[in-house]
Amino acid sequence: MTKYEKIANILRKRIADGIYPPDSLLPNQIELVEEFQVSRVTIKKSINILAMEGLVYSQRGAGTRVLKRGVWGSENYSATEYDGLSQQMKDRNLTSQIITFEVKFPDDLIREKLLLDKHKPVYKIIRLRLLDGAPYVLEHTYMPTELVPDLNPSILEKSIYEYLHQQLGITFAGAYRKLKADKADQLDKTYLNCEASDPILEVEQIVYLKDGQPIEYSRSRNRYDQRSYSVLDVIE
């Protein structure tokens, strides 16, 4: 990841966190140059990314203003973000319903995704995430028990990532994601109120630690009319 992409990620998060609220101005380029210790060209590239996403608008002599919503709308999210649904929806009423929570030995697929041997147990977690009381995402998650000790239903009802970051001190190095269309299965029909003919957007994800060890393999099942993802392609 380039320096300007990293800076764009930081600025984007500050916007999402309300540090730079809608209708406010970003710090000017000179201030950002001093903060990040980079060139003005790098800062300009970072701001251009946010502008192309519809998050900010720059006008010569008037600064860079934070807009009220991104160009693709409020239910669209970057395919490169993996901070977790709780972080993305922190200003919304997000709750979790635990469908399955058990410890088991991994099958061949989970062993391959998490780079485990057959004697290393994993958590199998299925959660329905409800947004403002309505079904939103159905998550199928697997995590090695030795990397995530003492996981319990109280944590699952809130935020697993918050537990990992704040209680266990775990930081992520990155994630691999694959997005695909799929047919609704029985769980989708039961918990997402899907019809048999409704398409599902599935996000398959592996999250890695800094030593290269996967800590999570998950499949998030999204109703076709509830959520979308975008990718910004910046040409050098």
Buried (B, 14 or more C-beta within 10 A) or exposed (E): EEBBBBBBBBBBBBBBEEEBEEEEEBBEBEEBBEEBEBEEEBBBBBBBBBBBBBBBEBEEEEBBBBBEEBEBEEEBBBBBBBEBBBBBBBEEEBEBBEBEBEEEEBEEEBBEBBBBEEEBBBBBBBBBBBBEEEBBBBBBBBBBBEBBEEBEEEBBEBBBBEBBBEEEEBEBEEBEBEBEEEEBBEBBBBBBEBEEEBBBBBBBBBBBBEEEEBBBBBBBBBBBEBBBBBEEEEEE
